[in-house]
Amino acid sequence: MILKKGKITLRTTTPDDEELKALFQNADDLLNMSETRVYPNGMPTEIIFRIEKETTLIGEVRLKNLRWFNRKAELSIIIHKDHQGDGFGKDVLNHIIEYAFNKMNLHRLEAEALEFNETSVMLLEKLGFQLEGRLREAKYHNDKYWDILRYGLLKSEFKLESELK
């Protein structure tokens, strides 16, 4: 696809565009660019974990949009409706947050919740996440636009549940 406006042309390409790679060889040139350009190979951008209760698969938790240079990731969890409300979400999130901060040495985690999902909002806030922003009417669901709430948690702010008691 090609988009033209005046003297500017935007042409779709792929991440392995050799000419584009050659344009930014100097690390100083990359200062304001995505770290995927700095570390293009061998750095996973997502880690997915299965959530299992004994031998039954009940959901997944992801560390996605991993940014290794900035030491941050976005947290995502989904638990099958038959197992929601049983405390698995809180336990899983405590475990994955501890893993992200203490084993992966991440500095920051981010998460989103839809404004109508009070359970998710309360869980994130109980775990210490701070509301950092609101994406107004960014999610269309059930014939209505809803705000997405953006949360962040720094390693220095995380307290294990055992430390809170």
Buried (B, 14 or more C-beta within 10 A) or exposed (E): EEEEEEEEEEEEEEEEEEEEEEEEEEEEEBEEEEBBBBEEEEEEEEBEBEBEEEEEEBBBBBBBEBBBEEBBBBBBBEBBEEBBEEEBBEEBBBBBBEBBBEEBEBBBBBBBBBBEBEEBBEBBBEBBBEEEEEEEEBBEEEEEEBBBBBBBBBBEBBEEBEEEE
